[in-house]
Amino acid sequence: MNRSTSIVFHLLLINILLFAVTYFWRSGNNPLIEYLALYYPESSHFKLYQFVTHMFMHGGFSHIFFNMYALWMFGTAIESVWGGKRFLFYYFFTGLGAAALHTLVNALVFKGMNAEMIAFSNTPSPELFQQFIEAHAEKGFSGQFLAVCNGLFSEWSDAPENAAYADSALALMRRVIAGLMDIPTVGASGAVFGLLLAFGMMYPNTRLMIIFLPIAIKAKWFVLIYGAIELYLGFSQPGSSIAHFAHIGGMLFGYLLIRFWIYRARNSRN
């Protein structure tokens, strides 16, 4: 790692050190996650600086390994051409753009959930309650919580005229929304996908050997295929624990910034 890629080296160092502290902090709740991960703005844990700090937190060995490997592989090539200042600006710009798109998508999801809850309150029924739970609480919630919801559905189905069950169901639906808002987002994936996009634009015909594929593929096709997969997964798996739209956001904001730089450079020569 030479001086021309010193930014990549320091980003790797910070990410690895924070992951090590997070991993070995075993006593009670880890305050690093609560303070540095990104939470939805309506969560009680949210702080504005988390849009930056979440980029240095990771959820496991495979998560940090693939992100740091991609940061090293693509980042060193890009920084050696752009220089440290432009590279660092691009890295944070794409990371922040990824977080912004991820937050916007979550806002649309929560808006839809609130609309479902309003529709339920207008015409409460055990079937609508069960549909809400199956759609939004099957992943990320404890078995005990799901057992409470299923028990309420069963009891309410036996006595559908009892209004008390509707109030209890509404309270549980609010807990689901609040619980989803309190799920933290971590990782440098948005910025890493921005680097992948930049590499594909700078070296479109460079052949990459993918770990899971036995053949080499040109960088431009790899970027297009990966972006299409992320877009498909983002729409087909809205409740996934992987922030697919953050990945798309990193690539989108990276593309817009690079196109802006190209446009400005052309105008400065005219």
N, C-alpha and C positions, 0 to 999 in steps of 0.2 A: 504494500500500500504506500504509494509515493505521495509527494506533496500535492500533486495535481488532483488527487482523490482524497484529500484530508477530510472533506466534509462527510463523505461516505464513511470513512473510518470513525469519525466522532459520532455519527448517527448510529452506527453499529454498536459502538461502545455504550452509549446511553441506553439504547434499547436492551442490550444484554444485561447491563448492571441492574436496571429496574426490574427486569424479569427475574434475575437471581434473588433480589430482595423480596419480590412478591412470592416466589416459590418457597423460599426458606422461612418466610414469616408464617408460622404455624399456629400461633396463639390467638384464638378468638377471630373476630372479623378483621380482615386486612384493610387498614385505613387507606392504603395506596389506591385500591380499587375504588373505594367510595369517593375519594377526593380527585383522582386523576382520570378515571374512566368517564366517558361521555354519557350523560343521562338526558332523557327527553326534557325540554325546557319547563314543562309543568310538574316535573318530579321535584320533590323536596331536596333531593341530592344534587340538583343541577347547579353548576357554576359556569360562567361564560368562558373561563380559561380552559375548560375541559375540551373545547373544540380543538385545542392544540395538544394538551397533555395526553389525550386518549391515544394519540398516534405513537406513543412510546410505551404503551401497555399491551400485553399479550396474554391470551388465555391458556396456553399450553405449549409443550415442546414443539409439536408439529406446526402450530400457528406461527411461532417466532422463527422456527427453522426456515420454513418456506419464504416468509417475508424477508428475513435477513439475507437469505441466499439470493433472492431476486434483487434486493437492494444492492448487494455486492456485485452481482453479475451485470445488471443493466446500469446501475448507478455509476460504477467506475468508468465505463465506456462513455457515458453521457457527461459526467463531470470533467473528464479529461479534455473534452471538446468545448464545453460551455464555460468552464471555470467555476470556482466555488460559489461566487456570489449569485450568478444566474441559476445555478443548479439548486442552491438552497431555497431561493425564491420560488422556483418551480415546484420543488418538493412540498413546501408548505402550502402553496396555492392549490395544488391538486388535492392535498390532504384535507384542507379546509373546504374545498369544493365538494369533495366526497362526503364529508360530514354534513354539509348543508343540504345536499340532495337526500341523504339518508334521513335527516330530520324532517324534511318536507314530505317525503313518502310516509313517514310515521304519522305526521300530522293528518294526512289524508286518511290513513287507516283509522286513527282515533276518531276522526270526524264521522266516518262511517259507523264505527262502533257506537258512538253517542246517538247517531240517528236510529240505529237498531234499538238502543235502550229506550229512546223516546217512543218509538213505535210500540215497544213492549208495554210501556207504562200506559199507553192509550188503550190497548187491547191485551191485557196480560193473559197468558196461558202457559201451562207447563211445557207445551210443545215449543213455543218460541224461546222459552228459557233454555231448554235442552239444546236447541239449535245454536244459540249464542255460546253456550259452554263448549259444545263440540267444535265450533268454528274457531274459538279464540283461547280456550283454556286447556286444550288437550296436551299442549306442549308448554313446558316451562313452569307448570304448577305441580305442587306435591300431590301424591296419591291421596293423602288425607283430605286435602281441599276438594279434590274431585269426588271423593266419597261423600262429602257433605252435600255437594251439588246433586249427585245422583240420588242421595237419600231424600233431598227436598223434592226432586222431580217425582220420585215414586210416591211420596206421601201426598203431594199436591194432585197427582193424577187420580188418587183415590177419593179426593175431596176437592174438586175443581172450583166449587163455589166459595171456598174459604179464602177471604181476601188477605188474611195474614200471610199466607204462603207467597202471594204476589209481592208483598213488601219485603219479605226475606229474600226472594229471588232478585229483586232490584238491588238490594244491598250487596249480594254476591256478585252481581254484574259490575257494580261500581268497583268492587275489590279486584276484579279481573282487569279492568282498565287501569286502575292505580298500580297493580302489580306489573303490568306490561310497561308502564311508564318508568318503573324503577329498575328495569333490566338494563345493565350497563353495556355500552359498546366500546370495544377496545381493538387496537391493532393499527398497523401502518399500511394496511392493505390498500386503502384508497390512494395514498401517495405512491405505493409500489405499482399499482395499475396505471397510474399516470406515467411512471418511468417506463413501463412496458410499452405504452402508447408512443412515448417519445422515441424509444429505441426502434420501434417498428417504422416510424416516420423517417428517422435518420439513417437507418440501415435496413431498408425494406427487403433487400435480397440476401441478407445474411441468413445462413441456414442454422436453425437451432435444433439441438437434440433434446427432445422432451423425455423426462424420466419415464413416463407411462407409455410412450410410443417408441417402437423400434426404428422409426424412420426420421430423417431430418426434414424440417419444414421451414420455408422462408418466413422471416419475421413478420412481414406484412400479412400473410395468411394466418399466422398464429394469432396476431392481434385481432383480426377480424373474427376468427372462429371463437376465440375466447370471449370477446365482447358480445357476440351473439348468444353464446351459452349463458353468460351472466344475465343478459336481458331476458332470456327465456325463463331462467330460474327465478329471477326477480318477480316476474308476473305469475309464474306457476306455483311458487312456494312463498307466499307473502308472510307466513309465520315462521319462516326458517330462522335458525340461530345465526346463520351467515348473512351478513349485510350485503346482499348482492347489488343493491342500488348504490351503495357506497363505492363499490368497485367500478360501476358504470360512471358514477360521478367523477372519480379520479381520472378516468379516460376522457370523459367529456370536457372537463375543465382543462385538462392537459392539451387536448386538441385545440380548444378555443384560444389558449394562451400562445401556443406555438403559431397558430395562424395569425394572431395579432402581431407577434414578433416579426413574422415574414412580411406582413403588410406594412409595418412601420419601417422595416429595413428597405423595402422597395421604394417607398415614398421618400426616404432620406437620400436615395441615390438620384432621384429625379429633380 
